[in-house]
Amino acid sequence: MAEQTLQQLYTTNFPAHDYYESAVRLSGYSGPRTITAPSYQIGDQHTFYNDTDDIEATLTAVTTHTYFWVEDGLNINTADIVAVANQFEDEYYEQLVHLFGPLWQPGVDNDLRFSVLHIRSSAEDELGFFRSEDEYPRALLPNSNEQEIIYMNMGELELGEDLYYATLVHEVQHLIQWNVDAGEAAWMNEGLSQLAEIYLGFDDTADTIDYLENPDTRLNSWAYEDDTVYAHYAAAYLFLVYVWEQLGETAVQELARHPANGMAGIYALLQGFAPDTSLEQFTANWAAANYLDHGSADEAALDGRYLYHSLNLRRPAIHQKAQQTIDIDEQLEQFGVHYIDLNDVRGPVTISFAGDTAVPLIDADLDQNSQDPFWYAPAVDEMNAHLTGVYDLSSVNQATLTYSIWYDLEEGYDYAYVSVSTDNGQTWQLLTP
């Protein structure tokens, strides 16, 4: 049963959530999906919402595919912003589209260009960002800027430096990913964005040490707490660079566009690009590469599965040094790694391993021997999970829906509801549980 469930998780594609579709279905929204933007000219001013406040910005540069806006009051030289815009257009845009896919064009505003908005922000932990809310009309989401747009925090960036360009291509990848696979897992999406940095030559802007010091960090997960988020960034970065180097550019192109998300996307990728390698073996090879390909390693002597061509790593943290006779009993996150140092062990040695072959899918008190099925909606970003049944209630005056539910919702992002339609799905009414 556990193996069957795992295969279902790897091979099921989950539908992405569309706010517009939900508004039409659940609230009767009848407004347009797109708007028609003004024809912007250099020097135009526009009001933007920067995720906290409304600001005024001036259009400073225009290229074939971009608008470059600068918040009023920022001390940025016009000639410098024009040079940056042209460099992005000439050197980076086509490569990003080639590897990761197209942006939504003409987009929510029916404009082939997207915007890069330079803002003044005091957020020290945020170099740039993308808001999916901007991809919807303001009549639907009041804080939308109604255009394809990324934000650059000039409180932390210097125009034209490597970190600036790395942040720019990082955020454009998010803009692309929303269009080609909006439901992609956060860790995979961030890994792809960091891959964009090294793919375009910015190989010193992403730090690996936060993961190498904490290799027991779960790879296929994400948390925004200060003490863990950088380890997640570093893990995703290392893994996506490994995927790129081991499976090639074409594999990354397919991964970025594939409807399967997270590890399911890697599982699908291996079927076509490395059919003799299981997902478990591939991730184990990656863990070995993180240890073996350190600064003093002889790369010529290493199996190609256990090295990076683009990175020079320091050795990850050792969890424990093994003695001649030792029993180690511990717990470890899925796709987390503990390195055990065997250098002090001498002579013939026998190593045995025993571990759980199955883990709970949800944190609920269920009968592990039960064969009864239940509906499961996994923790996937931007997902529209729904279970629909058709019932003939014409012979009753009143009907009651009874169900048992376990849930873990992220406040402000996840919502669960029950709705009913009496006209074959044309309109829906939300019910109060």
ZAMARGU-4260 file (C-alpha; in steps of 0.2 Angstrom, whole numbers, plus 5000, padded with zeros to 4 digits):
<rodrens>
0) 5000/5000/5000 | 5014/5012/5004 | 5023/5009/4988 | 5007/5011/4978 | 5003/5028/4987
5) 5021/5034/4983 | 5019/5030/4965 | 5003/5040/4965 | 5011/5055/4972 | 5025/5054/4959
10) 5014/5052/4944 | 4999/5063/4949 | 4998/5080/4941 | 4989/5093/4952 | 4979/5107/4944
15) 4985/5124/4947 | 4974/5137/4955 | 4967/5152/4945 | 4960/5166/4955 | 4950/5172/4940
20) 4942/5155/4938 | 4938/5153/4957 | 4930/5171/4957 | 4919/5167/4942 | 4914/5150/4949
25) 4911/5155/4968 | 4907/5173/4968 | 4899/5176/4951 | 4913/5188/4945 | 4909/5194/4928
30) 4923/5206/4924 | 4937/5204/4911 | 4952/5192/4913 | 4964/5205/4906 | 4964/5224/4904
35) 4972/5236/4891 | 4987/5246/4898 | 4991/5263/4892 | 5005/5266/4879 | 5019/5270/4891
40) 5033/5283/4885 | 5049/5287/4894 | 5046/5300/4907 | 5029/5294/4911 | 5024/5292/4930
45) 5013/5278/4937 | 5007/5273/4954 | 5012/5256/4960 | 5008/5245/4975 | 5025/5239/4982
50) 5018/5225/4993 | 5016/5237/5008 | 5012/5255/5001 | 5007/5265/4985 | 5022/5273/4977
55) 5026/5284/4962 | 5038/5279/4949 | 5045/5285/4933 | 5048/5276/4917 | 5067/5278/4914
60) 5071/5265/4900 | 5062/5254/4887 | 5068/5239/4877 | 5060/5227/4866 | 5054/5216/4880
65) 5055/5227/4896 | 5050/5243/4905 | 5062/5249/4918 | 5054/5260/4932 | 5062/5269/4946
70) 5053/5275/4962 | 5053/5293/4963 | 5067/5299/4975 | 5079/5285/4972 | 5096/5292/4967
75) 5099/5282/4951 | 5107/5289/4935 | 5097/5288/4920 | 5111/5283/4909 | 5115/5269/4921
80) 5098/5262/4921 | 5097/5263/4902 | 5114/5253/4901 | 5107/5240/4913 | 5091/5238/4903
85) 5100/5236/4887 | 5112/5223/4894 | 5098/5213/4901 | 5089/5214/4884 | 5104/5209/4874
90) 5113/5197/4885 | 5101/5188/4897 | 5083/5189/4891 | 5084/5176/4876 | 5094/5164/4887
95) 5081/5165/4901 | 5067/5161/4889 | 5077/5148/4880 | 5080/5138/4896 | 5065/5141/4907
100) 5051/5145/4894 | 5041/5161/4889 | 5033/5174/4899 | 5014/5177/4898 | 5013/5188/4882
105) 5004/5199/4879 | 4999/5196/4898 | 4986/5203/4909 | 4989/5220/4902 | 4989/5215/4884
110) 5007/5222/4883 | 5022/5212/4876 | 5034/5220/4888 | 5036/5217/4907 | 5041/5229/4920
115) 5056/5230/4932 | 5052/5242/4946 | 5066/5248/4957 | 5060/5252/4974 | 5067/5259/4990
120) 5064/5245/5004 | 5070/5243/5021 | 5069/5224/5020 | 5087/5218/5023 | 5082/5200/5019
125) 5074/5203/5002 | 5084/5208/4986 | 5069/5206/4975 | 5052/5198/4973 | 5038/5194/4961
130) 5019/5195/4966 | 5007/5183/4957 | 4993/5195/4962 | 4999/5207/4948 | 4994/5194/4935
135) 4976/5198/4938 | 4965/5213/4935 | 4962/5226/4950 | 4944/5223/4949 | 4948/5205/4956
140) 4963/5209/4967 | 4963/5227/4973 | 4982/5227/4976 | 4986/5221/4959 | 4997/5232/4948
145) 4989/5224/4933 | 5005/5219/4923 | 5019/5207/4923 | 5032/5215/4935 | 5046/5211/4946
150) 5053/5222/4960 | 5071/5226/4964 | 5076/5232/4981 | 5088/5246/4979 | 5091/5247/4997
155) 5101/5231/4996 | 5107/5231/4978 | 5119/5242/4968 | 5114/5245/4950 | 5125/5235/4937
160) 5134/5224/4950 | 5134/5205/4948 | 5122/5203/4963 | 5110/5215/4954 | 5110/5205/4938
165) 5109/5189/4948 | 5093/5195/4957 | 5086/5202/4941 | 5087/5185/4932 | 5082/5176/4947
170) 5065/5185/4948 | 5062/5184/4930 | 5063/5165/4931 | 5049/5167/4944 | 5039/5177/4932
175) 5042/5164/4918 | 5038/5149/4930 | 5021/5157/4935 | 5016/5156/4917 | 5023/5139/4912
180) 5020/5130/4929 | 5011/5141/4942 | 5009/5126/4954 | 5028/5122/4955 | 5034/5118/4973
185) 5042/5133/4982 | 5059/5124/4984 | 5060/5119/4965 | 5055/5136/4960 | 5068/5144/4970
190) 5081/5131/4964 | 5077/5135/4946 | 5079/5154/4950 | 5096/5151/4957 | 5101/5140/4943
195) 5096/5155/4932 | 5110/5164/4941 | 5124/5152/4938 | 5118/5148/4920 | 5120/5166/4915
200) 5137/5167/4923 | 5134/5173/4941 | 5142/5159/4950 | 5147/5168/4966 | 5130/5175/4971
205) 5122/5160/4978 | 5129/5153/4995 | 5130/5134/4998 | 5137/5134/5015 | 5121/5136/5024
210) 5116/5119/5018 | 5133/5111/5019 | 5133/5115/5038 | 5115/5108/5039 | 5114/5093/5027
215) 5100/5086/5037 | 5089/5100/5030 | 5074/5092/5020 | 5077/5095/5002 | 5059/5094/4996
220) 5052/5106/5008 | 5052/5125/5012 | 5051/5136/5028 | 5054/5155/5029 | 5061/5155/5047
225) 5077/5164/5048 | 5087/5149/5054 | 5081/5138/5041 | 5077/5147/5025 | 5095/5150/5019
230) 5098/5131/5021 | 5083/5128/5010 | 5089/5140/4997 | 5107/5132/4997 | 5100/5114/4996
235) 5088/5119/4981 | 5103/5128/4972 | 5115/5113/4974 | 5102/5100/4968 | 5096/5110/4953
240) 5114/5113/4948 | 5117/5094/4950 | 5102/5091/4939 | 5108/5103/4926 | 5125/5095/4925
245) 5120/5077/4926 | 5105/5077/4914 | 5109/5092/4903 | 5101/5108/4897 | 5086/5099/4888
250) 5081/5091/4904 | 5081/5107/4913 | 5070/5114/4899 | 5058/5100/4902 | 5058/5101/4920
255) 5054/5120/4920 | 5039/5116/4909 | 5033/5100/4916 | 5016/5099/4925 | 5023/5088/4939
260) 5029/5097/4954 | 5044/5095/4966 | 5051/5078/4967 | 5037/5071/4955 | 5045/5082/4942
265) 5062/5074/4945 | 5054/5057/4945 | 5046/5061/4928 | 5062/5068/4921 | 5073/5053/4926
270) 5061/5042/4916 | 5066/5050/4900 | 5084/5056/4904 | 5091/5042/4915 | 5079/5028/4915
275) 5091/5016/4924 | 5092/5028/4939 | 5079/5028/4952 | 5074/5044/4961 | 5081/5037/4977
280) 5098/5033/4968 | 5099/5050/4960 | 5097/5059/4976 | 5109/5048/4985 | 5122/5051/4971
285) 5119/5070/4974 | 5122/5068/4993 | 5138/5059/4989 | 5144/5072/4977 | 5141/5085/4990
290) 5153/5076/5001 | 5166/5070/4988 | 5168/5085/4977 | 5177/5096/4990 | 5190/5109/4986
295) 5205/5097/4987 | 5196/5082/4978 | 5205/5074/4963 | 5191/5077/4951 | 5199/5066/4938
300) 5198/5051/4949 | 5180/5054/4954 | 5165/5045/4946 | 5156/5058/4936 | 5140/5055/4946
305) 5149/5062/4962 | 5156/5079/4956 | 5151/5096/4951 | 5159/5105/4936 | 5152/5122/4940
310) 5155/5123/4959 | 5169/5121/4971 | 5162/5115/4988 | 5169/5114/5006 | 5165/5097/5014
315) 5148/5096/5023 | 5146/5094/5041 | 5150/5077/5049 | 5136/5071/5059 | 5146/5058/5069
320) 5162/5049/5069 | 5160/5030/5070 | 5170/5020/5082 | 5175/5002/5080 | 5159/4996/5088
325) 5145/5008/5088 | 5126/5008/5087 | 5118/5024/5079 | 5099/5026/5082 | 5091/5042/5076
330) 5078/5050/5066 | 5081/5060/5050 | 5070/5071/5038 | 5065/5063/5021 | 5079/5068/5009
335) 5089/5074/5023 | 5107/5068/5025 | 5118/5063/5039 | 5137/5060/5035 | 5145/5046/5046
340) 5164/5047/5047 | 5172/5030/5046 | 5190/5035/5045 | 5194/5029/5063 | 5187/5012/5060
345) 5201/4999/5056 | 5202/4982/5049 | 5187/4971/5042 | 5171/4979/5047 | 5152/4975/5045
350) 5140/4989/5042 | 5121/4985/5044 | 5107/4997/5041 | 5088/4995/5046 | 5076/5009/5044
355) 5057/5012/5042 | 5051/5007/5025 | 5036/5019/5026 | 5032/5035/5034 | 5015/5044/5038
360) 5008/5054/5024 | 4998/5066/5037 | 5000/5069/5055 | 4984/5061/5060 | 4979/5046/5071
365) 4974/5033/5057 | 4973/5015/5058 | 4989/5010/5049 | 4981/4993/5044 | 4966/5000/5036
370) 4963/4998/5018 | 4949/5011/5017 | 4954/5025/5004 | 4954/5043/5008 | 4955/5059/4998
375) 4972/5068/5000 | 4977/5085/4994 | 4996/5088/4996 | 5005/5103/5001 | 5008/5111/4984
380) 5009/5130/4980 | 4995/5138/4970 | 4985/5122/4969 | 4967/5120/4966 | 4963/5103/4974
385) 4945/5098/4972 | 4934/5082/4974 | 4917/5082/4965 | 4903/5070/4967 | 4886/5070/4958
390) 4871/5065/4968 | 4852/5064/4964 | 4843/5072/4978 | 4826/5074/4969 | 4818/5062/4981
395) 4822/5070/4997 | 4818/5087/5005 | 4834/5089/5015 | 4851/5081/5014 | 4866/5081/5025
400) 4884/5079/5020 | 4894/5070/5034 | 4913/5069/5033 | 4929/5067/5043 | 4943/5079/5039
405) 4961/5082/5045 | 4969/5098/5038 | 4984/5109/5041 | 4981/5126/5032 | 4994/5140/5030
410) 4985/5156/5036 | 4981/5169/5023 | 4986/5157/5009 | 4976/5140/5011 | 4957/5139/5011
415) 4946/5124/5012 | 4927/5125/5008 | 4912/5115/5003 | 4901/5121/4988 | 4886/5114/4979
420) 4879/5116/4962 | 4861/5113/4957 | 4863/5117/4939 | 4876/5105/4933 | 4891/5115/4938
425) 4886/5132/4930 | 4885/5141/4947 | 4891/5136/4964 | 4886/5141/4982 | 4897/5140/4997
430) 4890/5130/5012 | 4894/5134/5030 | 4900/5118/5038
</rodrens>
